[in-house]
Each structure stands twice: as C-alpha cells, then as structure tokens.
Amino acid sequence: MYANGRQQYSRDLETEADTDGFVLMQQNNIDPKGMLDLLKLLKKESAGMPEMMKYLSTHPETDKRIKNVEFLLNSSRKYQENEELKVIFEKIRRRINKYM
C-alpha cells in the first residue's frame, strides 16, 4: 500500500503527464478534445469500480483529470488540424468499422 505522500506524488506526475500530453497534441495539430473524450469514456467504463480501488490508484481521480483537461481546452489557443493525421485516422476508422 502506498504511503500517503508517495501516492500524491504519483498523482501529481500523472496530472503533469496529462498536461504535457495536451501540449504535445496541440504542438502537432491534433485536436486535444480527443483527450477529454477518452477521459469521459474511462469514467463511464470505471463506474462500477469499488471505492477502495479508486483510493489505491496512483492516477488522479477521473473527474479531476476531466476538469484539468476542460480548463486546458478553455484556456488554450485553437489548433490547426493536422491533415496528414486526419487522413490516417479516417483510414483506421474505416477499417475498424468493417469489422463491427
């Protein structure tokens, strides 16, 4: 079990990683809203997780991560879409949809 300080340190690093990931997405002209969509999906999928597991997690609570990304979205510059990645993502989406 984590000592309280160690767990908080790990959660702080995860928050920093979310922020750094957000910045990298912007720098590469990738819509950072996808990060918010992913976090909301994670929240939905983990709805049945026992409270004890949430307490032991080194990741910040999903609601806090969502609020952090929403803050970043509201306070950041608008991005210019990366057309090359958009084409790649669309090809992947079409392949996935074939099998569903």
Phi, psi and omega in degrees: 000143182284141169290150186307315181296319181295318179297316180296320179300315179297319179294322177297320178295322178294321177296318177298320179296320176300314181295315179297320178298319178301312181297317179298321178299315180297315182298333181257016177056045175249132182299111181290353176297335177301327177295318178295317178300318179296315180297322178294323176294317177300320178298315181297316183289334182261013183303328182269006182292133178299145181304322181299322179294321178297321181295321183280345183296143175275348178279145174299155177303141185302321178300320179292322178295319179298314180298321179297314180291322176299318177299314180298319179297318183287337185250008185250168178289158175284148182259158173256124187300138178277104186296323180298314179291326179301317179296316180298313180299321180294322177296317179297315181301317180296320179296318179296317182296334177298325186266000182261000000 
